[in-house]
Amino acid sequence: MSLVLVSLLPMIGLAQNPIVQTYFTADPAPMVHNGRVYVYTSHDEDETVDNFFTMYDWRCYSSADMVNWTDHGAVASLNDFVWSGKTNGAWAPQCIERNGKFYLYVPIHGDGVAVLVADSPTGPFHDPLGKRLIDGENIWHDIDPTVMIDDDGQAYLYWGNPVLSYVKLNEDMISYDRSIGKNGIVGIEMTPEAFGSQEGRDGKKRASYTEGPWIYKRDKLYYLIYAAAGIPEYIAYSTSPTAEGPWTYQGFIMERADHLAFTNHAGVVDFKNNSYFFYHDQALSEGQGFKRSVSVEQFEYNADGTIPLILPTKEGVTESVSNLNPFQKVEAETIAWSEGVKTGSDTRAGIYVTNIDNGDFIKVRSVDFGKGAKKFEVSAAALAGGQIEIRLDGKDGLLLGTCEIKDTGEVNAWKTFTAKVSKQKGIHDLYFIFKGGEGDLFNLNHWKFN
């Protein structure tokens, strides 16, 4: 069983948050594209080096229903920047689409803000510049980029800790207008009216803004959400009539809670007529602030456009916005909740589920069986082999059938295995319970019902 999940046994059946259990993820950056929400995350390694953030790559997950999340793996890493000598520091990213290209803005801690480009939201991404994007005076302050494209086509990139700056990106999204500010960089004045205030360690009042900005427009109002109030971080926000300010402080969105980390980082999207607030906590690691996990809450704006105080919950999103079709191929790494498993990748299968031991399980929510299924099939690879118990609505729920997974000769030699299942109608939560001997049992690529 993965060390990440040993501590979660009391939460099983209750939790939807965090939305990823196979890895530690942080700094969520949601993007809506083509009927799906893509969430780009930083990645806290299982083993922390020197008791500090240990982060080498950026990951991506997507969902069509807001309850089941498909793992797309590590879509970029520090290795993509051959000019940078940094071996650690893959911090908070954000991705945006323009003219069919996807631009992933990433901070390399101590090496500034860089950009990658791809033809797909899941990559492969490449470095178009061969150098950092932002030529700031203090690259240690150049972290946490956030990007938006205004209605007139002008794109803005904000970033910074403890300062806040922006540039006006050119249409190519990999350069910026250097005729404004200081060599193109505009600094935002950190006034209490714009960003609230707090008492610093020196006893002096300072702006509450700390880091992690997230900018977007809703109706005619511009929102800037950010980590605030120092350590531990709250989430606050300001609003403005333009993308360039002036900003007006509006207050906290999320306050400190026991399972939140000492840092926080938010992202907000509207999807299928609902609003969602993404953040990170330390629930999976039970209090280890350098091992964080992405969570999400559904919320509603107040009538005047202000954002209510949002409570971080273990339940998260309780209702799906659509149902999953089990009669078409479903990637095994599409997961609502899991225990023990990890994901891996190879050139043949792409991303797949691995590290499967006896007693581990995967839950998939809101599966629409229609008038019922008669057969289950799954692509698997194994040396040891084992069984998949197919159950409904709980780990010990109704048993539809059991699929035997036999030795395929190699852990990446994929074969299709089938099992008859009892016919059950309607919408259910689906559980795959894994059974077998000691050690890793098998790997799973995809599945479907017939």
C-alpha positions as CSV (number, residue, x, y, z in Angstrom):
1,M,0.0,0.0,0.0
2,S,1.2,3.5,-0.8
3,L,2.6,5.4,2.1
4,V,0.5,8.4,0.9
5,L,-2.8,6.7,1.9
6,V,-2.1,4.7,5.0
7,S,-3.6,7.4,7.2
8,L,-6.8,7.7,5.3
9,L,-8.7,4.6,6.5
10,P,-11.1,6.6,8.8
11,M,-12.0,8.9,5.9
12,I,-13.0,6.3,3.3
13,G,-16.6,6.5,2.2
14,L,-16.9,10.1,3.4
15,A,-14.3,11.9,1.4
16,Q,-14.1,13.4,-2.0
17,N,-11.4,15.8,-1.0
18,P,-8.5,15.8,-1.8
19,I,-9.4,15.0,-5.4
20,V,-6.1,13.2,-6.1
21,Q,-4.9,10.5,-3.7
22,T,-2.2,8.8,-5.8
23,Y,0.3,11.7,-5.5
24,F,0.8,14.8,-3.5
25,T,-0.4,17.8,-5.6
26,A,-0.5,21.5,-4.8
27,D,-1.1,25.0,-6.4
28,P,-4.2,24.0,-8.5
29,A,-4.7,26.0,-11.7
30,P,-8.1,25.0,-13.4
31,M,-8.8,25.6,-17.1
32,V,-12.0,24.8,-18.9
33,H,-11.5,23.5,-22.4
34,N,-13.7,21.5,-24.8
35,G,-16.2,20.2,-22.1
36,R,-13.6,19.3,-19.5
37,V,-11.9,21.0,-16.6
38,Y,-8.2,20.6,-16.7
39,V,-6.3,21.2,-13.4
40,Y,-2.6,21.8,-13.6
41,T,-0.7,21.2,-10.3
42,S,2.7,21.3,-8.8
43,H,3.8,18.0,-7.3
44,D,5.2,17.5,-3.8
45,E,7.4,14.4,-3.9
46,D,6.7,11.5,-1.4
47,E,10.2,12.0,0.0
48,T,11.1,15.5,1.2
49,V,14.7,16.7,0.8
50,D,16.2,19.0,3.4
51,N,12.8,19.6,5.1
52,F,11.6,21.9,2.3
53,F,9.4,21.8,-0.8
54,T,10.7,19.1,-3.1
55,M,9.1,19.6,-6.5
56,Y,10.5,18.5,-9.8
57,D,7.6,18.5,-12.3
58,W,4.0,19.7,-13.1
59,R,1.0,17.3,-13.4
60,C,-2.4,17.6,-15.0
61,Y,-5.8,16.1,-14.2
62,S,-9.1,16.5,-16.0
63,S,-12.8,15.9,-15.4
64,A,-16.0,16.1,-17.3
65,D,-18.2,15.7,-14.2
66,M,-16.2,17.3,-11.3
67,V,-16.2,14.1,-9.3
68,N,-14.0,11.7,-11.4
69,W,-10.5,12.9,-12.3
70,T,-8.4,11.4,-15.1
71,D,-4.6,11.5,-14.5
72,H,-2.6,12.8,-17.4
73,G,0.7,12.3,-15.7
74,A,3.6,14.7,-15.5
75,V,3.1,17.1,-18.4
76,A,6.2,19.2,-17.9
77,S,9.3,19.2,-15.7
78,L,12.4,21.2,-14.8
79,N,14.2,19.0,-17.4
80,D,12.3,20.9,-20.1
81,F,14.4,24.0,-19.4
82,V,18.0,23.2,-20.4
83,W,19.1,26.7,-19.7
84,S,18.2,26.5,-16.0
85,G,20.5,24.8,-13.5
86,K,17.7,24.3,-11.0
87,T,17.1,20.7,-9.9
88,N,14.3,21.6,-7.5
89,G,11.6,24.3,-7.5
90,A,8.8,23.4,-9.9
91,W,6.3,25.8,-8.2
92,A,2.8,27.0,-9.0
93,P,1.8,26.9,-12.7
94,Q,-1.1,28.1,-14.9
95,C,-2.1,27.2,-18.4
96,I,-4.2,29.1,-20.9
97,E,-5.3,28.4,-24.5
98,R,-5.0,30.9,-27.4
99,N,-5.5,30.3,-31.1
100,G,-5.2,26.5,-30.7
101,K,-2.0,26.6,-28.6
102,F,-1.7,26.0,-24.9
103,Y,0.7,28.1,-22.9
104,L,1.9,26.8,-19.6
105,Y,3.5,29.5,-17.4
106,V,5.6,28.1,-14.6
107,P,7.9,29.5,-11.9
108,I,11.3,27.9,-11.3
109,H,12.1,28.9,-7.7
110,G,15.2,31.0,-7.9
111,D,15.2,31.2,-11.7
112,G,12.1,33.3,-12.5
113,V,9.0,32.7,-14.6
114,A,9.2,30.6,-17.8
115,V,6.7,29.5,-20.4
116,L,6.1,26.2,-22.3
117,V,3.9,25.7,-25.4
118,A,1.9,22.7,-26.7
119,D,-0.7,21.8,-29.2
120,S,-2.7,19.9,-26.6
121,P,-3.8,20.7,-23.1
122,T,-1.8,17.6,-21.9
123,G,1.3,18.3,-24.0
124,P,3.9,17.5,-25.0
125,F,5.1,20.9,-24.0
126,H,8.3,22.5,-25.3
127,D,10.3,25.6,-24.4
128,P,9.9,28.2,-27.2
129,L,12.4,30.8,-25.7
130,G,15.4,28.9,-24.3
131,K,15.4,31.4,-21.5
132,R,13.1,32.8,-18.8
133,L,10.2,34.9,-19.9
134,I,10.2,37.6,-17.2
135,D,13.3,39.7,-16.9
136,G,12.7,40.9,-13.3
137,E,15.2,42.5,-11.0
138,N,14.8,39.9,-8.3
139,I,14.0,36.4,-9.8
140,W,13.4,35.0,-6.3
141,H,10.3,37.2,-6.1
142,D,9.2,36.0,-9.6
143,I,6.9,33.1,-8.7
144,D,3.2,32.1,-9.0
145,P,2.3,33.4,-12.5
146,T,-1.4,33.8,-13.3
147,V,-2.7,34.7,-16.8
148,M,-5.9,36.0,-18.4
149,I,-7.0,37.2,-21.8
150,D,-9.3,40.2,-21.7
151,D,-12.4,40.7,-23.9
152,D,-10.4,43.0,-26.2
153,G,-7.7,40.3,-26.7
154,Q,-5.1,41.8,-24.4
155,A,-3.4,39.2,-22.3
156,Y,-2.1,39.9,-18.8
157,L,0.4,38.0,-16.7
158,Y,0.5,38.7,-13.0
159,W,2.9,37.2,-10.5
160,G,4.9,37.8,-7.3
161,N,5.9,37.2,-3.7
162,P,5.9,39.4,-1.6
163,V,5.4,42.0,-4.4
164,L,2.8,41.9,-7.1
165,S,3.6,42.8,-10.7
166,Y,2.2,42.4,-14.2
167,V,3.1,42.6,-17.9
168,K,0.9,43.0,-21.0
169,L,1.6,39.9,-23.1
170,N,1.9,40.2,-26.8
171,E,-0.4,38.2,-29.0
172,D,2.2,35.5,-29.3
173,M,1.9,34.9,-25.5
174,I,5.7,34.4,-25.2
175,S,6.8,38.0,-25.1
176,Y,5.5,41.2,-23.6
177,D,5.1,44.9,-24.3
178,R,8.3,46.6,-22.9
179,S,7.0,50.2,-23.5
180,I,5.2,50.3,-20.1
181,G,6.4,50.3,-16.5
182,K,10.0,49.4,-16.0
183,N,11.2,47.5,-19.0
184,G,7.6,46.3,-19.5
185,I,7.0,45.3,-15.8
186,V,4.4,47.2,-13.9
187,G,4.5,47.0,-10.1
188,I,1.3,47.2,-8.1
189,E,1.3,49.5,-5.0
190,M,0.5,47.4,-2.0
191,T,-1.9,49.7,-0.1
192,P,-4.4,48.6,2.6
193,E,-7.2,49.9,0.4
194,A,-6.1,47.5,-2.4
195,F,-5.1,44.5,-0.4
196,G,-6.1,44.8,3.2
197,S,-3.5,45.1,6.0
198,Q,-1.9,43.0,8.7
199,E,0.7,43.5,11.4
200,G,4.1,42.2,10.4
201,R,6.7,40.7,12.7
202,D,8.3,44.1,13.1
203,G,5.0,45.4,14.5
204,K,4.3,47.6,11.4
205,K,1.2,47.4,9.3
206,R,1.6,46.1,5.7
207,A,-0.6,44.9,2.9
208,S,-2.2,41.5,3.5
209,Y,-1.2,40.2,0.1
210,T,1.4,37.4,0.3
211,E,1.6,35.4,-2.9
212,G,-0.3,33.0,-5.3
213,P,-2.4,35.5,-7.3
214,W,-5.2,34.3,-9.5
215,I,-6.8,36.8,-11.9
216,Y,-10.0,36.4,-13.9
217,K,-13.0,38.4,-15.1
218,R,-16.7,37.7,-14.4
219,D,-19.4,39.8,-15.9
220,K,-17.8,43.3,-15.8
221,L,-15.7,42.8,-12.7
222,Y,-12.1,41.7,-12.4
223,Y,-11.1,39.5,-9.5
224,L,-7.7,38.9,-8.0
225,I,-7.6,36.1,-5.5
226,Y,-4.4,35.5,-3.5
227,A,-2.8,33.9,-0.5
228,A,-2.9,36.5,2.3
229,A,-2.0,37.3,5.9
230,G,1.4,35.7,5.9
231,I,2.0,32.3,7.5
232,P,-0.3,30.5,7.9
233,E,-1.9,31.7,4.7
234,Y,-5.6,32.6,4.3
235,I,-7.2,33.2,0.9
236,A,-8.4,36.8,0.2
237,Y,-9.4,38.7,-2.8
238,S,-9.7,42.2,-4.4
239,T,-11.7,43.5,-7.3
240,S,-11.3,46.1,-10.0
241,P,-13.1,47.7,-12.9
242,T,-10.1,47.0,-15.1
243,A,-7.4,44.3,-15.4
244,E,-4.8,46.9,-14.4
245,G,-6.6,48.2,-11.3
246,P,-7.2,50.1,-9.1
247,W,-7.8,47.1,-6.8
248,T,-10.2,47.2,-3.9
249,Y,-9.8,44.8,-1.0
250,Q,-12.9,42.6,-0.4
251,G,-11.9,40.3,2.4
252,F,-11.2,36.6,3.1
253,I,-12.6,33.7,1.1
254,M,-11.0,30.9,3.0
255,E,-9.7,31.1,6.6
256,R,-7.3,28.8,8.4
257,A,-8.6,25.3,9.2
258,D,-6.8,22.4,10.9
259,H,-6.3,20.3,7.8
260,L,-5.1,23.2,5.7
261,A,-1.3,23.6,5.0
262,F,0.7,26.6,6.2
263,T,0.5,27.7,2.5
264,N,-2.5,27.9,0.3
265,H,-3.1,28.6,-3.4
266,A,-6.5,29.1,-5.1
267,G,-8.0,28.9,-8.6
268,V,-11.5,29.5,-9.7
269,V,-13.6,28.4,-12.7
270,D,-17.2,28.3,-13.9
271,F,-18.1,25.0,-15.4
272,K,-21.6,23.8,-16.6
273,N,-23.3,26.7,-14.8
274,N,-21.6,26.0,-11.5
275,S,-18.7,27.8,-9.8
276,Y,-15.7,25.9,-8.3
277,F,-13.0,27.0,-5.9
278,F,-9.8,25.0,-5.9
279,Y,-7.2,25.1,-3.1
280,H,-4.7,22.8,-1.4
281,D,-4.5,21.2,2.1
282,Q,-2.4,18.7,4.0
283,A,-5.1,16.1,4.6
284,L,-3.3,13.2,2.9
285,S,-0.1,13.7,4.7
286,E,-1.7,14.4,8.1
287,G,-0.1,17.7,8.8
288,Q,3.0,17.7,6.7
289,G,3.0,21.1,5.1
290,F,5.5,20.2,2.4
291,K,3.2,17.4,1.2
292,R,0.0,19.0,0.0
293,S,-3.1,17.9,-1.9
294,V,-5.6,19.6,-4.2
295,S,-9.2,20.0,-3.1
296,V,-12.2,21.7,-4.5
297,E,-15.5,23.2,-3.3
298,Q,-18.6,24.3,-5.2
299,F,-19.9,27.7,-4.3
300,E,-22.3,30.5,-5.4
301,Y,-21.4,34.1,-5.8
302,N,-23.5,36.6,-3.8
303,A,-26.0,38.7,-5.8
304,D,-23.7,41.6,-5.9
305,G,-20.8,39.5,-7.3
306,T,-18.9,39.2,-4.0
307,I,-17.5,35.8,-3.0
308,P,-18.8,34.2,0.3
309,L,-16.6,32.7,2.9
310,I,-15.9,29.1,1.7
311,L,-15.3,26.3,4.2
312,P,-12.8,23.6,3.3
313,T,-14.5,20.2,3.6
314,K,-13.7,16.6,3.3
315,E,-16.9,16.0,1.2
316,G,-16.0,18.5,-1.5
317,V,-18.2,18.4,-4.6
318,T,-21.2,16.3,-3.7
319,E,-23.1,16.2,-7.0
320,S,-21.7,15.4,-10.4
321,V,-22.6,17.6,-13.4
322,S,-22.9,14.6,-15.7
323,N,-22.8,10.8,-15.4
324,L,-20.1,8.5,-16.6
325,N,-20.8,6.2,-19.5
326,P,-19.4,2.7,-18.6
327,F,-20.2,1.4,-22.1
328,Q,-17.3,3.2,-23.7
329,K,-13.6,2.8,-22.9
330,V,-12.8,4.4,-19.5
331,E,-9.2,5.0,-18.5
332,A,-8.3,3.1,-15.3
333,E,-6.7,6.3,-14.0
334,T,-10.1,8.0,-14.0
335,I,-10.7,8.0,-10.2
336,A,-13.1,9.6,-7.7
337,W,-11.3,8.1,-4.7
338,S,-8.7,5.4,-4.2
339,E,-6.7,3.6,-1.6
340,G,-3.2,2.4,-2.1
341,V,-2.7,2.7,-5.8
342,K,-0.4,4.9,-7.8
343,T,-0.2,5.7,-11.5
344,G,2.7,5.0,-13.9
345,S,3.3,5.4,-17.7
346,D,4.8,3.6,-20.6
347,T,5.0,4.3,-24.4
348,R,2.3,1.6,-25.2
349,A,-0.3,2.2,-22.5
350,G,0.3,5.8,-21.7
351,I,-0.9,6.5,-18.1
352,Y,-2.1,3.4,-16.2
353,V,-2.8,2.4,-12.6
354,T,-0.1,0.5,-10.7
355,N,1.1,-0.4,-7.2
356,I,-2.1,-2.5,-6.7
357,D,-2.0,-4.6,-3.6
358,N,-4.5,-6.9,-1.9
359,G,-7.3,-4.8,-0.3
360,D,-6.6,-1.6,-2.4
361,F,-9.6,-0.2,-4.3
362,I,-10.8,2.5,-6.8
363,K,-14.1,4.3,-6.6
364,V,-15.8,5.8,-9.7
365,R,-18.8,8.0,-9.0
366,S,-22.1,8.5,-10.9
367,V,-21.8,5.7,-13.3
368,D,-24.9,5.3,-15.5
369,F,-25.6,1.6,-16.2
370,G,-28.8,2.4,-18.1
371,K,-30.7,-0.8,-18.5
372,G,-27.8,-2.9,-17.2
373,A,-24.6,-4.6,-18.4
374,K,-23.8,-8.3,-18.9
375,K,-20.0,-8.3,-19.3
376,F,-17.0,-6.4,-17.9
377,E,-13.7,-6.2,-19.7
378,V,-10.4,-4.7,-18.6
379,S,-6.9,-4.2,-20.1
380,A,-4.4,-5.4,-17.6
381,A,-0.8,-6.6,-17.3
382,A,0.5,-8.8,-14.5
383,L,3.2,-11.2,-13.1
384,A,1.4,-12.2,-9.9
385,G,-2.2,-11.7,-11.0
386,G,-5.3,-11.6,-8.8
387,Q,-8.9,-10.6,-8.9
388,I,-11.1,-7.5,-9.3
389,E,-14.3,-7.6,-7.3
390,I,-16.8,-5.3,-9.1
391,R,-19.2,-3.8,-6.5
392,L,-21.8,-1.1,-6.4
393,D,-22.3,1.8,-4.0
394,G,-19.7,0.7,-1.4
395,K,-16.6,-1.4,-0.7
396,D,-18.9,-4.1,0.6
397,G,-21.7,-3.3,-1.7
398,L,-23.6,-5.5,-4.2
399,L,-21.1,-7.8,-6.0
400,L,-21.7,-7.7,-9.7
401,G,-19.0,-10.1,-10.6
402,T,-15.3,-11.0,-10.2
403,C,-12.7,-10.6,-13.0
404,E,-9.7,-12.9,-12.8
405,I,-6.4,-11.3,-13.9
406,K,-3.8,-13.9,-14.9
407,D,0.0,-13.6,-15.4
408,T,0.7,-11.9,-18.8
409,G,4.5,-12.6,-18.6
410,E,5.5,-8.9,-18.1
411,V,4.2,-6.0,-16.2
412,N,3.7,-4.0,-19.4
413,A,2.4,-6.9,-21.5
414,W,-1.3,-5.8,-21.8
415,K,-4.1,-8.3,-22.3
416,T,-7.9,-8.1,-22.1
417,F,-9.7,-10.0,-19.4
418,T,-13.5,-10.4,-19.1
419,A,-16.1,-11.4,-16.6
420,K,-19.8,-11.9,-16.6
421,V,-21.7,-9.4,-14.4
422,S,-25.2,-9.4,-12.9
423,K,-27.5,-6.9,-14.6
424,Q,-28.1,-3.8,-12.6
425,K,-29.9,-0.7,-13.8
426,G,-29.5,3.0,-13.1
427,I,-26.8,5.3,-11.7
428,H,-24.4,4.0,-9.1
429,D,-21.0,4.5,-7.6
430,L,-18.7,1.8,-8.9
431,Y,-16.0,0.1,-6.8
432,F,-13.1,-2.0,-8.0
433,I,-11.8,-4.0,-5.0
434,F,-8.5,-5.7,-5.6
435,K,-7.7,-9.2,-4.2
436,G,-4.7,-11.5,-4.3
437,G,-1.5,-12.5,-2.6
438,E,1.3,-10.4,-1.3
439,G,3.1,-7.7,-3.3
440,D,2.0,-5.9,-6.5
441,L,-0.8,-7.8,-8.2
442,F,-1.3,-6.3,-11.7
443,N,-1.5,-3.0,-13.6
444,L,-4.7,-1.6,-15.2
445,N,-4.9,0.4,-18.4
446,H,-8.6,0.8,-19.2
447,W,-12.0,-0.9,-18.7
448,K,-15.6,-0.9,-20.1
449,F,-18.9,-2.8,-19.7
450,N,-20.9,-4.4,-22.5
